[in-house]
Amino acid sequence: MTIGVLLSGCGVYDGSEIQESVLTLLAIEEIGAKALCISVDAPQHHVVNHITGEEMPGSRNMLVESARIARGVVKNIRDVDPVDLDALVIPGGFGSAKNFTKWAFDGPDGDILPEVKLLLVNLVNVGKPIAPLCVSPVVLAKALEGSDYSPSMTIGTDAEPTPYDIDGFMAGLEKIGASVEKKTIREIHIDRKNNIITAPCYMQEVTILDVRKNIRSAIEALRDLV
């Protein structure tokens, strides 16, 4: 079984969330599957100093930055076909809302990269399961916007501590055709009709152990859908 891991760079504030990405790769190995890291050969929106949270000068490439997580082995999304994958995971991180989409700037009205949309729509069309983690449900929802698919997802809950506007995210997702349920870090959401698994991860104020368990549950469920 080959599970794609779609990365938007390296670093929570301007790319993929590193801990979520590594824990995804670990969980894939633990279930006996093979991970195929994938990214986009294009610049990130910007570069962020992860100590201060401030923007830095310069430009970085998503594919090159993702190779830091993938230990150098990462495939250009343009060279990936749905037949290459049994399933796909999209770790969180601001890159999903800044690089893959423009949700961070324009909310649900923001654009999505055409090559990202193409891969996701093609996977859904052939029934391949997809697991967007943390904030990444916005990427899949944007890909399916205006289609015949009505995905069911979670983006976390405000019933427990969170640094984010959960209700705002939910309203945005619903605006573009998704239905949304609130789930805690101890839960995942499974949309069996569309083969979609979502998990809150670092949308909540939690520990790395909490996220580890949440991702492992999502990857096991992904395996079962395959």
DAFENCOR-V925718 format. One record per residue. N is the residue number from 0. PSI is psi in whole degrees, -180 to 180 (none if undefined). NEAR is the number of other ideal C-beta (glycine too) atoms within 12 Angstrom. D_FIRST is the distance of its C-alpha to the first C-alpha in Angstrom with 1 decimal. Layout:
n={N/N}
psi={PSI/PSI}
near={NEAR/NEAR}
d_first={D_FIRST/D_FIRST}
This chain:
n={0/1/2/3/4/5/6/7/8/9/10/11/12/13/14/15/16/17/18/19/20/21/22/23/24/25/26/27/28/29/30/31/32/33/34/35/36/37/38/39/40/41/42/43/44/45/46/47/48/49/50/51/52/53/54/55/56/57/58/59/60/61/62/63/64/65/66/67/68/69/70/71/72/73/74/75/76/77/78/79/80/81/82/83/84/85/86/87/88/89/90/91/92/93/94/95/96/97/98/99/100/101/102/103/104/105/106/107/108/109/110/111/112/113/114/115/116/117/118/119/120/121/122/123/124/125/126/127/128/129/130/131/132/133/134/135/136/137/138/139/140/141/142/143/144/145/146/147/148/149/150/151/152/153/154/155/156/157/158/159/160/161/162/163/164/165/166/167/168/169/170/171/172/173/174/175/176/177/178/179/180/181/182/183/184/185/186/187/188/189/190/191/192/193/194/195/196/197/198/199/200/201/202/203/204/205/206/207/208/209/210/211/212/213/214/215/216/217/218/219/220/221/222/223/224/225}
psi={129/124/120/147/107/115/141/15/-155/98/133/-36/-13/6/-143/144/118/-45/-43/-39/-46/-41/-31/-47/-40/-46/-37/-44/-40/-30/3/17/173/134/139/107/138/143/-176/132/78/159/149/162/-45/179/133/136/115/-4/-46/-20/5/152/142/156/157/175/145/151/134/-45/-45/-44/-39/-29/-22/-41/-39/4/40/-12/95/140/139/132/-29/-16/10/132/148/-30/-20/-17/147/-22/171/141/140/99/163/-157/153/-17/-29/-32/-4/-36/-51/-39/177/28/-37/-24/-36/7/-147/-12/-6/156/165/144/131/-39/-30/-46/-44/-48/-44/-45/-42/-38/-44/-40/-32/10/17/130/146/138/93/126/154/-120/-8/-12/-26/-31/-49/-39/-42/-38/-36/-2/132/1/-176/-4/137/87/149/131/171/152/14/-160/150/8/-14/162/134/142/2/162/84/-45/-36/-44/-43/-44/-40/-43/-41/-33/-33/18/3/153/145/137/145/129/148/174/-17/6/158/165/131/119/93/-28/-41/5/50/132/130/150/140/-41/-128/14/-17/159/95/176/166/-31/-40/-45/-39/-47/-40/-45/-41/-41/-41/-41/-37/-41/-37/-45/-44/-33/-38/none}
near={24/26/40/44/46/53/52/55/46/39/36/32/34/37/43/53/37/32/30/48/47/28/37/50/35/25/35/36/18/18/27/15/29/19/38/33/41/43/46/41/24/26/24/38/33/25/27/29/15/20/9/9/14/13/19/18/10/14/17/29/27/42/35/24/36/43/26/25/39/31/14/13/19/35/28/24/39/18/17/30/20/25/13/23/36/29/41/49/54/55/55/49/46/42/50/53/43/37/50/49/41/24/37/30/16/18/22/31/16/26/24/35/33/18/26/41/27/20/39/48/30/26/40/31/19/20/20/32/39/48/55/55/53/49/50/54/53/53/55/47/50/41/41/35/30/17/21/13/28/22/41/28/46/42/47/45/28/22/17/21/19/28/16/28/16/30/18/22/38/30/17/32/39/24/22/34/24/37/26/35/26/26/34/28/34/21/26/35/33/28/32/15/16/36/30/45/44/49/50/47/54/39/47/33/20/28/15/19/14/27/37/26/25/42/45/30/33/47/41/27/31/41/25/20/27/28}
d_first={0.0/3.8/6.5/10.0/12.9/16.1/19.1/22.8/24.4/25.2/27.4/27.9/31.0/30.1/26.3/23.2/24.0/23.2/22.8/20.5/18.4/18.4/17.8/14.7/13.4/14.6/13.1/9.5/10.4/12.2/9.6/7.9/5.0/6.1/8.6/10.4/13.9/15.9/19.6/22.7/25.4/28.3/30.6/30.2/32.9/34.7/34.5/35.3/37.0/34.9/38.1/40.4/38.1/40.3/39.3/39.6/40.8/38.5/35.3/31.7/28.8/25.6/23.4/25.6/25.7/21.9/21.7/23.6/20.8/18.1/20.4/21.1/17.7/17.4/17.1/19.8/18.7/20.9/18.7/15.5/14.9/13.0/11.6/9.9/7.8/6.1/8.4/11.0/13.2/16.8/18.7/22.4/25.4/28.4/26.6/25.0/28.6/30.3/28.1/25.5/28.3/32.0/31.8/33.5/36.5/36.8/34.9/33.3/35.4/33.7/31.8/28.1/27.0/26.5/23.4/21.7/22.9/21.9/18.2/18.2/20.3/18.3/15.1/17.3/19.0/16.0/14.9/11.8/12.2/13.8/15.1/18.3/19.8/23.5/25.4/22.5/23.0/25.9/23.7/21.8/25.2/26.9/24.3/24.9/28.6/30.8/28.2/28.0/25.3/26.7/24.1/24.8/24.2/25.6/27.0/28.4/31.9/35.5/36.4/35.3/35.9/34.3/35.4/34.5/36.1/33.7/36.0/36.3/32.5/32.5/35.4/33.7/30.5/32.6/34.7/31.9/30.7/28.4/29.4/29.1/29.3/30.3/28.0/28.7/26.6/26.0/24.4/21.6/22.0/19.8/20.7/19.4/21.3/19.5/16.1/17.2/17.2/19.9/21.2/24.6/23.9/26.8/28.5/30.3/32.5/30.4/29.5/26.4/25.8/25.9/23.4/21.1/21.2/20.9/17.7/16.2/17.2/15.7/12.2/12.5/13.8/11.0/8.5/11.4/11.9/8.6}
